[in-house]
């Protein structure tokens, strides 16, 4: 069964958000500099926002 393009886009955005979340937590666990963690947190939140606006 083929998936709708919107479902595929949503899955890709979900993967991007999860990848960004992992990068943030990894940086936190490794005690990376604050500026780097802030940048990663911003990327994570931006990915979540994109996911939320697509799901409507």
Legacy VTK file of the C-alpha trace (Angstrom):
# vtk DataFile Version 3.0
C-alpha trace
ASCII
DATASET POLYDATA
POINTS 56 float
0.000 0.000 0.000
1.395 3.414 -0.954
1.509 6.171 1.622
0.211 9.660 0.993
2.899 12.284 0.359
1.769 14.145 3.483
2.271 10.997 5.576
5.771 10.537 4.157
6.623 14.190 4.848
5.297 13.820 8.385
7.455 10.739 8.969
10.526 12.564 7.668
9.823 15.517 9.945
9.326 13.170 12.878
12.708 11.551 12.157
14.325 15.001 11.901
12.844 16.023 15.256
14.018 12.803 16.918
17.508 13.211 15.436
17.651 16.800 16.721
16.467 15.664 20.155
19.170 12.979 20.302
21.842 15.502 19.296
20.735 17.852 22.080
20.695 15.126 24.743
24.037 13.784 23.558
25.586 17.248 23.804
24.100 17.678 27.276
25.395 14.299 28.448
28.871 15.173 27.160
28.747 18.583 28.884
29.252 20.438 25.611
29.493 24.243 25.781
26.323 26.133 26.601
26.231 27.904 23.230
26.359 24.570 21.370
23.569 23.110 23.517
21.442 26.219 22.956
21.927 25.905 19.213
20.932 22.236 19.299
17.900 23.002 21.481
16.833 25.661 18.980
17.132 23.154 16.106
15.123 20.604 18.068
12.324 23.060 18.850
12.243 24.289 15.247
11.855 20.684 14.071
8.979 20.175 16.522
7.279 23.360 15.303
7.556 22.202 11.689
6.076 18.859 12.685
3.186 20.483 14.539
2.268 22.804 11.667
2.273 19.912 9.180
-0.009 17.788 11.321
-2.945 20.202 11.136
LINES 1 57
56 0 1 2 3 4 5 6 7 8 9 10 11 12 13 14 15 16 17 18 19 20 21 22 23 24 25 26 27 28 29 30 31 32 33 34 35 36 37 38 39 40 41 42 43 44 45 46 47 48 49 50 51 52 53 54 55
